[in-house]
Amino acid sequence: MRSAAASPVVCGEEREVARSAARWLALLESGDASDQDRIKLQQWRDSCASHERAWQKIQQLRQRFSGLPANLAMATLDRPAPDRRAVLKGALGLAVLAPSIWLLSRQLPLDVWRADLQTSTGERKRVQLADGSSLELNTASAVNVDLGVRRLTLVRGEISLNVPGAAALTIEGPYGRIAVSQSEVCVRLNENDCRVSVVSGVVQLQPLQGPALTLKGGEQISLKASGAGPISAFDTLLPGWRDGVLMAQNQPLGDFLRELGRYRTGLLRWEPALETLRVTGSFRLDNTDRVLSLLAASLPVEVQTRTRYWVTLVPSKTASPKKSA
């Protein structure tokens, strides 16, 4: 599959273009950039005038503050023009933090950023592949696509794949591979395992350790470094994200908020006393602030917002206890 950088590009918002320029700079200075990466960078620069302007700006900033890490340059480039002078002065004041911040910049998940397809936090994407298969990416996900060898590589997050034809597409991951043909499957990569859920049809699995196995529609399994776990019934509520919905059926509030947090940028916290409250309902993912408001209206909780990116739920002092949202 052609890299997104080589495809016709619609120029994005200034903030996102600035971030992309900074990521390209971090990649080049990480020492991990390949010749293909440099070609992709040039294609990105050539694809839109705003891309080239952002690249020239960040190069100028890099030369001016050669001792600062790339992500400080990104912060500077990312601000509106009236505040840029103040931000530059602030960046100079942060110079003492350069070694540790630079180390963090070198640990950027470059494999995620370099993936053929990716989504940011809260974003979902649907792609029709050239062979007629349908691929959907959930929030904060990344996948590489190589139809030449009939292979997808899940780098991060969660995907849904529907393969109508008999020719199998293989999903590769750190814990094994899944062969999908005339089937629909959801695959979610967690920190220590990979959950495979078959919506319809039959898929073949080859865990990293242990024998191959078959999974049928309505079944799911977790693949780990040590092998496959037990087969269990597939919760049909799980793939609601494909329709932009987060569904809960008498779910503990703590579990619900952990899932909701995957679709929000920043910190979402709650007091331990709220963990066991129960939630039932369908919630639109396109406005997670509204989801929190609905919870506050239905449960004995209050939403405390310090900033857009720092939200805490605490027990309500006035609301009478209710069992579900």
N, C-alpha and C positions, 0 to 999 in steps of 0.2 A: 504493500500500500504506500502511496506517495505520502511523504511527510506533510503535515499541515503547513509547514513553512514554505513548501514548494508549490502549494495549491493556491488558486486565486484567493486573495485575502480581502476581507472587508475591514477597513481600518477601525480599530476599536477606540474606546475612550482613552483620553490622555493618560489617566492614572494607570490603566492596564498596560498601555504601550510603554510607559516609563518603567513599570515593573519588569516587563519582558526584556527591555534593554539592559536593565541591571542584572537579570538572570543570565543573559548572554555573556555579560562581562565576567560574572562570577564563574561561569563555565570555562571561559578562556583562561582565566587566571588560576583555575584549580589544577591545571596541568593534565586534566583528563580529556580535553577536547581532541576529537579525532579530525581527520581531514574532511570526513563527511559532515561533522558538526560545523566546520568552518564554511562549507558549501551551503549548509542550511542557514547559517547566519547571514551570508551574503544574499540568499534568496529572500530572507525575512526583510533585510534592509531594502532590497529592490522592489518588494511587493507593495510598498505604500510610502508616500512622502513623509508621513508623520513618523514612520519607523526610522527612517534615515536621520530625521531631525533629532529624535530621541537618542539615537546612537551617537551622533556628534556631540550632543549635550553631555552625555555621560562620559564620553571620552575626555571632554574638556574638564569636567569635574574631577575625573580620575587624575589628570595631569596636575590640577591645582592642589588636590589633596592626596598626593601620592602615598602618604603614610596611612591613609584611612581605608577601611575595608569597603568592598563594593556595595554592601547593603546600606552603609551610611550615605553613599552617593545616591542610592536609590531613594532613600528617604528625602534627600534634598531635591532631587529631580521630581519627586512625586507631589511636592507642595505647590499651591497656586503662586503665581508670580509675586503678589504683594508681600508674601511671607518668606520669600526665598532668602532674602538677606539675613533675616533673623535665624533662619534654619542653618545657614552657612556658619554663622557665628556659633550656634549651638553645636554644630558638628566639630568645630575646632576645639570647643571645650570638652568634647568627648574623646579627644585624641588619646587620652590616657587609657581608654578602654579598648583601643584598637587591637592589641594582641588577642584578647579573648573573643572579641566580636569577629575578628578575621578568622579565628579557628572555627567559629560557628558557620561562617560563610563558606568555609571549605567543606563543611559537612552537610551542605544542602542536598536534598534528595535529587541529584542530577538525573538519575535513571527515571524518576517520575517526570521531571520537566522535559526530558528528551523523548518521552514516549510518543508514539504516533497519534494517539487519542488520549485526551485527559479532560477532567472536569475539576473546577475549583470547589471550595466548600459551599454547599447550598445549590450547586449547579447540577443539572442532569442533562444527558445528551443521548439522542437516538440517531443511529447511523445505519443506512442500508448498504450492505457490502455488495461487491460486484457479483458475487455468486448467488445473490438473492437472499442471503441470510440477514437477519435483523439483529443488530447489536445495540444494547442500551447500557450507558454508564451511569451509575449512581453518583452521589456527592463524593468529592475528593477521591476520584478514581483515575487510574491510568492503565492503558493497555497498548501493547504493540501488536500490529497486524501484519502477517505475511501470508497472503493467500497463495503465493507461489508454492509453498510447502503445506498449505492448509493448516496454519497454526496461528493461534492467538496466545500472547503471553500476558498474564495478569500481573501487573507490577504493583498496583495498590488498589484498595477499595473493593468495589462490588460491580458486577456486570450481570446482565441478562442476555442470553444468546438463544435465538430461535433459528434452527437450521431446517428448512423444509425439504431439502434434497437428501439423497441417499449417500452422497459423498461426505464423509465425516470431516468436521472441523475439530481440531484438537486444541483444548485450552491447557496451556502449560502454567504451572505455578511452583512455588518453592516446596510443596509437599506432594507433588505428583502431577498426573495429567488426566484430562477428561476428554473422551472422544464423543462428540455430539453429532448425530445424524437423525433426521426426521424427528427431532425432539426439541424441547424448550427447557432450558436449565438456568438457574440463578447460582452464581458463584461469588462468595464473599470471603475476602482475605482479611483475617483478623491478625492480631499480634502474634499468636502462637498456634493458629490453626487456619484451615480453609474449609468453609461450610459449603457443601454442594447440595442443592435442592432441585429436584426434577419436577418441573411443572407438568410436562406431558411427554410421552414416549419413553424410550429406554436409552440410557447412556452407559458407556463402559469406562471404568476407572482403573488407573494403575497407580496405586499409592507409591510414595518414595520407598517405603519398606512394606514387604508383605505381598500376597498374591493379588492378581487382578480381580475385580468384582463388577457386578451389574447392578445398576440402580434404576428402579422403575418410577413412573409418574406417581406423585404423592409420597415419595420417599426422600429422605435426606441423610447426610452423613458428614462427619467432620474428618478431614485429613490432617494428620500431624506428622511431625518428623519421625515419630515412632511407628507410624502406620495409620490405618483406618480405624475409626471408632465404630460403635454399633450403629446399625441402620435404624432410623426412627421415622415416625410419620411426619410428613411435611406440613408445616403450619401455613395454610393458604393466605394468612394475613401478611406474611413477610414480604412478598413482592409488591405490596401496595405502592411503594415508591415509584414504580414504573408509571403510575397514573398520578403522581404528585401527591400521594396521600400517605399519611402515617396512621396506621390502624392499631387499636388496642382493645383487648377483650379482658376486662378485669385484671389488668396488668399492674404490678407494683409501680408506683410513681417513680421510684428511683430508676428502675429499668427503662421506663418510658422517657425520662429526662436524659438518660445516657444516650438513648437512640436519637432523640431530638437534637442533642448537642452536636451530632455529626453534621447537621445541616446549618449550624450557626458558626459565624466567625467570632472568636473571642472566648471569654470564660462564662460558663453557665454552671452555677453552683447552687446547692441546696443543703439545708440542715438535715442531719441524720434522722430527726424525728419524722420527716416527711417520706422516708424511704418506703414504708409499707402502706401508705394510702393507695387506693385502687383507682385505676383509670379505665374507662370504657368509652370508645367513640372513634370517629374518623376525623382527622385533622389535616387541613391543607398545608403542604410544605412550602408554598410560595410566600408565606408570611408567618415566620416562627414567632414573631412578637405577638401576633394575634393568638397563636396557640397558647402562649403563656398567659395572655389575658383571659382566655376561655378557662384555663385551669384555675386561675384566681377567682373567677366568677362561679365556679362549680365545686371547688374544694376549699377547705380551711387553710388557704395559703395566701401569702402576699408576695408580690413581685417587687423587689428593690433594684432599681436601675441606677448604678453609679455613672456609667457611660453606656453607649450603644454596645460596647464590647465587654461589659462586665455586669452581669445580671445574677442576682441571688434570690432564691425562693426561701421564705421563712414561714413558720406557722403564723396563721392569722390570729390577732388578738381579739377580734370581734365576731368573725364568721362562725356560725354553728357548723359542727363537723358534718360532712357529707361523704358518701362512700365512693362515688365515681364521678368522672367528668363526662 
